[in-house]
Amino acid sequence: MTLDKAREEVDAAITRKDPRGLAFENAFGGVTSFLRRTYTKDLTGFDLAVTGVPFDQAVTHRPGTRFGPRAIREASTLQTFDPPYGWDGFDPLTEFSIADYGDLAFDYADIASVPELLQAHTAGILRQGCGTITLGGDHFITLPILRAYAEKYGPMSVIQFDAHSDLWPDDDMERIDHGTMMYKAVKLGVVDVSRSVQIGIRTECPDYLGIQYIDARTCHELGSSYVVDRVKAIVGDNPTYVTFDIDALDPAFAPGTGTPVWGGLASWQAAAMLRDLAGINMVGGDVVEVSPPYDTTGATAIAGAHVAMELCCLALWNKRKK
């Protein structure tokens, strides 16, 4: 979209005719769809759908991630003027059609209904031929999403950026807890543990259930290239889901999260890893645990928006024009 065209199509998220192209509206005004993409439930002709899940009733400590999707969308308006840096000229906003599918609708007082609703929500997008990039919300949301993906692809490879393994034992599959979501995903058979890996871990976990992990200290000492090479060797060409808990970043870079842990990844490390993962068979992903009430600067939402953009690039990289 040209600057002249932007002047004609105010609030392009709801008025633009062509879903492709950069957007040049003022970052401080207008409809805050993700990256100024078209708001739509009709995914005909679209390649990827971004959706939000403003759910934070599964947290162990500080709530607030219900405000994450809105904050990430607002922060993303700063990224709509140029192609993402470091992708060798690849511009997913111009080469592909990305939709903002809006948020999951649910009754905040009926928590037990959320997993089934979210699984159906995700499955509905997949049936329309699009992958999903989901804006959370707390990390519990990844479990219903993985269940929907497993229905289509079988057990998934998962790349999990996180300070925590989320493998706390809990065999009550109806219990909703962001600290047990990966444990349940493994027990339910929706994760291929032999081809999954966790990155940035820096809290104790007595049993990784066969999932390989690269803790934060290893990331720091051996570098991003080592991490990427090892991750690619683990996941291979298996259909892969990438889940990025913003607390993978050190609190210096992302203070707005429910359970911050020191010693985490720097923003530049996460950026390098995500960009160098290009070529994996990524079919979906999410960024979760952005909690705006704990960060008055907005830096955490900005980080979340950048992660989400990188996930869009990863999801579309293999489909680009050669």
C-alpha positions as a printed Julia matrix, in Angstrom:
322×3 Matrix{Float64}:
   0.0     0.0    0.0
   1.4     3.39  -1.0
   1.29    6.51   1.17
  -1.25    8.09  -1.2
  -3.38    4.97  -0.97
  -3.16    5.06   2.82
  -4.56    8.58   2.77
  -7.55    7.24   0.85
  -8.05    4.14   3.0
  -8.18    5.39   6.57
  -8.39    2.46   9.02
  -7.13    0.09   6.38
  -7.74   -2.87   8.67
 -11.41   -2.56   7.75
 -11.36   -0.62   4.47
  -8.47   -1.94   2.38
  -9.36   -3.94  -0.71
  -6.01   -5.7   -1.15
  -4.85   -7.54   1.97
  -1.22   -7.45   0.86
   1.22   -4.61   1.26
   2.82   -2.46   3.92
   0.67    0.05   5.81
   1.46    3.72   6.32
  -1.18    4.94   8.72
  -0.08    6.86  11.79
   1.08    4.39  14.42
  -0.74    6.39  17.1
  -4.19    6.33  15.47
  -6.64    4.07  13.71
  -7.84    0.51  14.17
  -5.16   -1.57  15.87
  -5.33   -4.84  14.06
  -2.12   -6.83  14.16
   0.31   -5.16  11.73
  -2.69   -3.26  10.29
  -3.82   -6.47   8.62
  -7.41   -6.93   7.47
  -9.9    -7.89  10.17
 -11.92  -10.8    8.79
 -13.46  -14.16   9.64
 -13.48  -15.18   5.97
 -10.02  -16.59   5.28
 -10.59  -17.31   1.6
  -7.39  -16.36  -0.19
  -5.43  -15.76   3.01
  -2.21  -17.55   3.89
  -2.01  -17.02   7.65
  -4.36  -15.93  10.44
  -3.38  -14.04  13.58
  -5.8   -14.45  16.48
  -5.88  -13.41  20.1
  -6.8   -15.3   23.26
  -7.22  -12.8   26.15
  -7.28  -15.49  28.82
  -5.32  -15.35  32.09
  -7.31  -17.46  34.56
  -4.66  -20.21  34.58
  -1.79  -18.2   36.05
   0.0   -19.26  39.23
   0.96  -15.77  40.35
   0.24  -12.45  38.61
  -2.74  -12.06  36.24
  -2.88   -9.48  33.47
  -2.15  -11.36  30.26
  -5.78  -10.93  29.22
  -4.57   -7.51  28.09
  -1.71   -9.04  26.08
  -3.34   -9.42  22.66
  -4.56   -5.83  22.61
  -1.17   -4.48  23.73
   0.72   -6.59  21.17
  -1.57   -5.39  18.39
  -1.05   -1.77  19.4
   2.73   -2.22  19.57
   2.74   -3.92  16.16
   1.63   -0.72  14.43
   5.26    0.42  14.69
   6.3    -2.43  12.38
   3.98   -1.82   9.44
   6.09    0.65   7.46
   9.01   -1.57   6.45
   9.77   -5.23   5.77
  11.21   -7.05   8.81
  14.94   -6.63   9.17
  17.31   -9.53   8.64
  15.2   -11.7    6.34
  17.17  -11.14   3.1
  14.51   -8.89   1.6
  11.63  -11.23   2.44
   8.49   -9.16   3.1
   5.62  -11.37   4.31
   3.24   -8.4    4.45
   3.6    -7.8    0.72
   4.17  -11.32  -0.56
   1.4   -12.99   1.46
  -2.07  -12.3    2.78
  -2.17  -12.26   6.57
  -5.51  -11.78   8.33
  -6.34  -10.61  11.82
  -9.04  -13.06  12.82
  -9.89  -11.23  16.02
 -10.06  -12.77  19.48
 -11.54  -15.94  20.89
 -14.96  -15.2   22.35
 -15.57  -16.86  25.71
 -17.37  -16.38  29.01
 -14.75  -15.22  31.51
 -16.83  -16.75  34.33
 -17.06  -20.17  32.67
 -13.41  -21.12  32.73
 -14.04  -24.83  32.19
 -15.52  -24.15  28.75
 -12.42  -22.36  27.43
 -10.26  -25.34  26.37
 -12.94  -26.82  24.11
 -13.84  -23.4   22.7
 -10.21  -22.6   21.91
  -9.55  -25.97  20.33
 -12.61  -25.52  18.1
 -11.61  -21.92  17.33
  -8.17  -23.04  16.16
  -9.53  -26.04  14.25
 -11.93  -23.74  12.42
  -9.04  -21.61  11.18
  -7.05  -24.67  10.13
 -10.04  -25.98   8.17
  -9.97  -22.76   6.15
  -6.45  -23.59   5.03
  -4.54  -21.13   7.2
  -2.0   -21.64   9.92
  -2.31  -19.61  13.1
  -0.15  -17.2   15.03
  -1.86  -16.73  18.39
  -1.41  -13.8   20.75
  -1.87  -14.74  24.41
  -3.02  -14.89  27.07
  -1.27  -17.16  29.53
   0.61  -20.26  28.45
  -2.23  -22.65  29.14
  -3.72  -21.64  25.79
  -1.03  -23.59  23.94
  -2.52  -26.92  25.06
  -5.92  -26.62  23.31
  -4.18  -25.16  20.28
  -1.8   -28.12  20.08
  -4.74  -30.49  20.35
  -6.31  -28.84  17.31
  -3.04  -29.04  15.39
  -2.55  -32.68  16.3
  -5.93  -33.5   14.82
  -4.56  -32.32  11.47
  -0.86  -33.17  11.64
  -0.53  -35.85  14.3
   1.93  -35.46  17.2
   3.75  -32.15  16.79
   7.34  -31.11  17.13
   7.33  -28.22  19.58
   9.99  -25.54  19.94
   9.32  -23.84  23.27
  11.1   -20.64  24.29
  10.54  -20.34  28.03
  12.04  -19.81  31.47
   9.92  -22.73  32.69
   9.41  -26.22  31.32
   5.65  -26.25  32.12
   6.08  -29.94  32.87
   4.77  -29.94  36.42
   3.07  -33.32  37.0
  -0.72  -33.14  36.9
  -2.79  -36.07  35.66
  -6.12  -34.27  36.11
  -6.62  -33.42  32.45
  -9.56  -31.15  33.24
  -7.5   -28.91  35.52
  -6.47  -25.61  33.9
  -2.95  -24.44  34.79
  -0.31  -22.7   32.69
   2.45  -24.59  34.51
   1.23  -28.02  33.43
   0.27  -27.46  29.82
   3.3   -29.19  28.31
   3.03  -32.11  30.73
  -0.54  -32.68  29.6
   0.33  -32.18  25.94
   2.89  -34.97  26.26
   0.55  -37.26  28.2
  -2.24  -36.67  25.67
   0.08  -37.66  22.83
  -0.1   -34.38  20.9
   3.67  -33.73  21.22
   6.42  -35.79  19.63
   8.88  -35.64  22.53
  11.75  -37.1   20.52
  11.57  -34.16  18.12
  10.79  -31.32  20.51
  13.02  -28.91  22.39
  12.82  -26.19  25.03
  15.07  -23.11  24.91
  16.01  -20.67  27.68
  15.01  -22.84  30.64
  16.28  -21.57  34.0
  14.01  -23.15  36.61
  14.15  -26.65  38.02
  12.39  -29.54  36.31
  12.74  -33.05  37.76
  11.56  -34.85  34.61
  11.55  -33.5   31.04
   9.57  -36.54  29.83
  11.97  -37.05  26.95
  11.9   -33.47  25.64
  15.39  -32.09  25.04
  16.24  -28.7   26.48
  18.87  -25.99  26.12
  19.0   -23.93  29.27
  19.65  -20.2   29.35
  23.26  -20.55  30.49
  24.03  -22.84  27.58
  22.46  -20.29  25.22
  24.7   -17.58  26.64
  27.91  -19.6   26.7
  27.63  -21.49  23.39
  25.76  -18.88  21.37
  22.76  -18.57  19.11
  24.29  -20.51  16.22
  24.84  -23.54  18.45
  21.23  -23.37  19.64
  19.79  -23.09  16.14
  21.9   -25.94  14.75
  20.87  -28.21  17.6
  17.2   -27.27  17.33
  17.11  -27.89  13.59
  18.73  -31.28  14.1
  16.07  -32.19  16.67
  12.92  -31.11  14.81
  14.08  -32.0   11.31
  11.31  -31.56   8.75
   8.53  -32.61  11.13
   5.48  -30.29  11.3
   6.53  -27.89  14.03
   4.75  -25.55  16.4
   6.73  -22.68  17.96
   5.53  -21.34  21.3
   7.3   -18.3   22.72
   6.69  -17.46  26.37
   7.83  -13.86  26.73
   9.49  -14.77  30.03
  12.13  -16.55  27.95
  13.53  -13.04  27.76
  15.33  -11.67  30.78
  13.16   -9.3   32.88
  15.49   -6.49  31.79
  13.96   -6.85  28.32
  10.46   -8.05  29.23
   9.41   -7.09  32.76
   5.71   -7.28  31.93
   5.06  -10.94  32.61
   3.57  -12.99  35.42
   6.57  -15.07  36.53
   9.8   -13.25  35.59
  13.1   -15.08  36.14
  16.55  -13.5   35.92
  19.3   -14.79  33.65
  17.17  -15.03  30.54
  17.71  -14.39  26.85
  18.47  -10.93  25.57
  16.27   -9.54  22.81
  19.09   -9.82  20.28
  19.57  -13.5   21.11
  15.9   -14.29  20.58
  15.87  -12.32  17.33
  18.92  -14.15  16.0
  17.53  -17.57  16.94
  14.12  -16.94  15.41
  15.56  -15.61  12.16
  18.09  -18.41  11.84
  15.37  -21.03  12.34
  14.13  -20.15   8.84
  13.48  -23.32   6.89
  11.91  -25.41   9.62
   8.5   -26.85   8.79
   6.63  -24.43  11.03
   2.87  -24.73  10.73
   1.8   -22.53  13.66
   2.93  -20.65  16.7
   2.11  -18.31  19.54
   3.55  -15.63  21.81
   2.17  -15.73  25.33
   2.45  -14.3   28.86
   2.69  -10.62  27.86
   1.2    -8.86  30.89
   1.0    -5.09  30.24
   0.03   -4.06  33.81
   3.57   -4.92  34.97
   5.35   -2.83  32.36
   4.41    0.83  32.1
   7.0     1.38  29.33
   5.31   -0.98  26.85
   8.64   -2.69  26.17
   7.25   -6.18  26.78
   4.41   -5.7   24.3
   6.91   -4.34  21.78
   9.0    -7.49  22.26
   5.87   -9.6   21.87
   4.94   -7.84  18.63
   8.43   -8.43  17.23
   8.29  -12.1   18.19
   4.9   -12.42  16.49
   6.28  -10.83  13.32
   9.21  -13.27  13.34
   6.77  -16.15  13.76
   4.85  -14.91  10.72
   8.1   -14.91   8.77
   8.96  -18.44   9.89
   5.5   -19.73   9.02
   5.63  -18.27   5.5
   9.33  -18.55   4.68
   9.11  -21.9    2.9
   6.16  -20.64   0.8
   7.91  -17.54  -0.51
   8.65  -16.99  -4.19
  12.11  -18.32  -4.95
